[in-house]
């Protein structure tokens, strides 16, 4: 935790990093801006305003640009929502994570349910579009528990929900607890039951999945997420930011001090800027795009990567999985079926040939 932040220095560095990317890309209308990572809602709203103004000056905006802010659902951050909306933010994504206080404590969240819902109410009054996330398949969570929690979440009427199953990642506190026998991960069959329940309830509520873990009313899908799931270009500025720009993979220095130092020395915070090989482009486009309900256009990926369609996927594996109802192929359109999404991690290595 840093006790003192030089907001003016941060603003200047972010603007310099932004200008570097604008020079590299040339002018093109932006469809999305996303303030994410850490706690962007705690930055002074004037910094958000200056970045939005600079982005419009460098690139121009589409008429319906989406400008999203990630925020923790607490009263401190919610108090800034009005000023952030005035700065140009028109969509907020709240990390609620659970509607149960014991679950929030288990997940290590500082807010409780009442504070989180208070932030949600504030966000819905101020912003045009609101999303929030929940984590399910938590240890000890029954089918009826999740059904009740999801029904409550759906009753709030937001246009977008991100619903993630709890995963035990190596090196995390959860992995340590599991290794010590203090946490028992959810049985995969139970997780599948909860996933199917999630799909049924959200579809019935008019907010179906468009990606394996993301649900939206028609027209309310996250444009930011769709850009990288569809393998479009995006620039990333600030500490630790990744980007894909004209066939280049960019990575900023992660440690803030190192990033600031790089901006001072070089006029940008880049740590790496490397050309992507044809196979890398194709693989990334397939792995991201097959998470979407709409699937991928193999002809488009062939055009992006320069590889022939036949080199992208394993036709025999696709035929086998098509017979099992796990994937669909119509011409050059390849999709993972709703049943296949349950097995996505196993399907991808089979069908992706690059």
Long-range contacts (C-beta under 8 A, 24 or more apart in sequence): 2-256, 7-43, 7-44, 7-47, 9-260, 10-43, 10-47, 10-260, 11-46, 11-47, 11-50, 13-259, 13-260, 13-263, 13-264, 13-269, 14-47, 14-51, 14-237, 14-238, 15-50, 15-51, 15-54, 16-263, 16-267, 16-268, 17-237, 17-238, 17-252, 17-263, 17-268, 17-269, 18-51, 18-54, 18-55, 18-58, 18-237, 19-54, 19-58, 19-267, 20-267, 20-268, 20-270, 21-235, 21-237, 21-243, 21-245, 21-268, 22-55, 22-58, 22-59, 24-235, 24-245, 24-246, 25-59, 25-233, 25-235, 25-245, 25-246, 27-58, 27-59, 27-60, 28-59, 28-60, 29-59, 29-60, 29-61, 29-62, 30-55, 30-56, 30-59, 30-60, 30-61, 30-62, 30-65, 31-62, 31-64, 31-65, 31-66, 31-223, 31-227, 32-65, 32-66, 32-67, 32-68, 32-223, 32-224, 32-227, 32-234, 33-65, 33-66, 33-67, 33-68, 33-224, 34-67, 34-68, 34-70, 34-224, 35-67, 35-68, 35-69, 35-70, 35-89, 36-68, 36-70, 36-93, 37-70, 37-238, 37-239, 37-240, 37-241, 39-71, 39-72, 39-77, 40-69, 40-70, 40-71, 41-69, 41-70, 41-71, 41-72, 41-77, 41-80, 41-81, 41-84, 41-92, 42-76, 42-77, 42-80, 45-80, 45-83, 45-84, 45-86, 45-87, 46-87, 48-84, 48-87, 48-88, 48-89, 49-86, 49-87, 49-88, 52-87, 52-88, 53-88, 65-90, 66-90, 66-91, 66-129, 66-222, 66-223, 66-224, 67-91, 68-92, 68-93, 68-222, 68-224, 69-93, 70-95, 71-95, 71-119, 71-123, 72-110, 72-111, 72-119, 73-111, 73-115, 73-116, 73-117, 73-119, 73-120, 73-132, 74-110, 74-111, 74-115, 74-116, 74-119, 75-115, 75-118, 75-119, 77-119, 78-118, 78-119, 78-122, 78-123, 81-122, 81-123, 81-126, 81-127, 82-126, 85-126, 85-127, 89-127, 90-127, 90-128, 90-129, 91-127, 91-128, 91-129, 91-130, 91-131, 92-123, 92-127, 92-129, 92-130, 92-131, 93-130, 93-131, 93-132, 93-133, 93-160, 93-162, 93-222, 94-119, 94-120, 94-123, 94-130, 94-131, 94-132, 94-133, 95-132, 95-133, 96-120, 96-132, 96-133, 96-134, 97-133, 97-134, 97-135, 98-134, 98-135, 98-138, 98-149, 99-134, 99-149, 99-152, 99-153, 100-149, 103-135, 103-138, 103-141, 106-138, 106-139, 107-135, 107-138, 108-173, 120-156, 120-158, 124-156, 124-158, 129-159, 129-160, 129-220, 130-158, 130-159, 130-160, 131-158, 131-159, 131-160, 131-161, 131-162, 131-222, 132-158, 132-161, 132-162, 133-161, 133-162, 133-163, 133-164, 134-161, 134-162, 134-163, 134-164, 135-164, 135-165, 135-166, 136-163, 136-164, 136-165, 136-166, 136-194, 136-198, 137-165, 137-166, 137-186, 137-190, 137-191, 137-194, 137-195, 138-166, 138-186, 139-166, 139-183, 139-184, 139-185, 139-186, 141-186, 141-194, 143-190, 143-193, 143-194, 143-197, 146-194, 146-197, 146-198, 147-197, 147-201, 150-197, 150-198, 150-201, 150-202, 151-201, 154-201, 154-202, 154-205, 154-207, 159-207, 159-216, 159-217, 159-220, 160-207, 160-214, 160-215, 160-216, 160-217, 160-220, 160-221, 160-222, 161-202, 161-207, 161-214, 161-215, 161-216, 162-213, 162-214, 162-215, 163-198, 163-202, 163-213, 163-214, 163-215, 164-213, 165-191, 165-194, 165-195, 165-213, 192-342, 195-341, 195-342, 196-342, 199-338, 209-293, 209-341, 210-292, 210-293, 210-294, 211-291, 211-292, 211-293, 212-291, 212-341, 212-344, 226-292, 228-288, 229-288, 229-289, 229-291, 229-292, 230-288, 230-289, 230-292, 231-281, 231-284, 231-285, 231-288, 231-289, 231-301, 231-304, 237-269, 238-269, 239-269, 241-269, 244-276, 244-284, 247-275, 247-276, 247-281, 248-273, 248-274, 248-275, 248-276, 249-273, 249-274, 249-275, 249-276, 249-280, 278-305, 278-306, 278-307, 279-305, 279-307, 279-354, 281-305, 282-307, 282-311, 282-312, 282-354, 283-352, 283-354, 286-312, 286-313, 286-348, 286-352, 286-354, 287-348, 287-352, 290-334, 290-335, 290-336, 290-344, 290-347, 290-348, 290-351, 290-352, 291-336, 291-344, 293-335, 293-338, 294-335, 295-328, 295-333, 295-334, 295-335, 295-336, 296-333, 296-334, 296-335, 297-332, 297-333, 298-332, 298-333, 298-334, 299-332, 305-354, 307-354, 311-353, 311-354, 312-352, 312-353, 312-354, 313-351, 313-352, 313-353, 314-350, 314-351, 314-352, 314-353, 317-350, 317-351, 318-351, 321-347, 321-350, 321-351, 327-351
